């Protein structure tokens, strides 16, 4: 897999993947895509957490950890010919 600048990956534990609503419905992982697409990375991570807590009514049955990362453009190497 090749990531382009601005592409994001969500890594998560089974506590997120298996989070259930009061009715027993598992969280819709594909539905978190819109949360991950918020403009600012911090806002997107907050939106993932909010969506999870909204789905479970704030009652998590397991520990949850997730990391949302964003690919940055490659750093420009200094021009050794200059100066």
C-alpha positions in Angstrom: 0.0 0.0 0.0 1.3 3.4 -0.9 0.0 6.4 1.0 -0.2 9.8 -0.6 0.1 13.1 1.3 -2.9 13.6 3.5 -4.0 9.9 3.5 -5.0 8.7 6.9 -4.9 5.3 8.7 -6.9 4.4 11.7 -5.3 1.7 13.9 -7.5 0.3 16.7 -7.9 -2.4 19.3 -10.7 -5.0 19.5 -12.4 -2.8 22.1 -13.3 -0.3 19.3 -14.1 -3.0 16.7 -16.4 -4.9 19.1 -18.0 -1.9 20.8 -21.8 -2.5 21.0 -24.8 -0.3 21.5 -27.3 -1.0 24.2 -29.3 -3.0 21.6 -26.2 -5.2 21.0 -25.3 -3.6 17.6 -21.6 -3.5 16.8 -20.1 -0.2 15.8 -20.1 0.4 12.1 -16.3 0.7 11.3 -17.0 1.9 7.8 -19.2 4.6 9.3 -16.2 6.0 11.1 -14.7 7.0 7.7 -16.5 10.4 7.8 -15.2 11.0 11.3 -11.7 10.3 10.1 -12.0 12.8 7.2 -12.4 16.0 9.3 -10.0 18.6 8.1 -7.8 18.8 11.2 -6.3 15.5 12.4 -7.1 16.4 16.1 -10.7 17.1 15.2 -10.9 13.8 13.3 -9.6 11.8 16.3 -12.1 13.6 18.5 -14.9 12.8 16.1 -13.9 9.1 16.2 -14.1 9.1 19.9 -17.4 11.0 20.0 -18.9 8.6 17.4 -17.8 5.6 19.5 -19.2 7.1 22.7 -22.5 8.1 21.0 -22.9 4.5 19.7 -22.3 3.0 23.1 -24.1 5.7 25.1 -20.8 6.2 26.8 -20.8 2.6 28.3 -17.7 0.8 27.0 -17.5 -2.9 27.9 -13.8 -3.2 27.0 -10.8 -1.0 26.9 -10.3 1.0 23.7 -7.2 2.4 22.1 -6.9 3.9 18.7 -4.3 5.9 16.7 -5.2 8.1 13.7 -2.2 8.9 11.6 -1.8 11.1 8.5 0.8 10.8 5.8 2.9 13.9 5.3 4.5 15.0 2.0 8.1 14.0 1.8 10.5 16.5 3.2 12.5 18.4 0.7 16.2 17.6 0.9 18.6 20.6 1.1 20.2 21.6 -2.2 23.8 20.8 -1.6 24.8 22.8 -4.6 23.5 26.1 -3.1 25.9 28.4 -1.2 
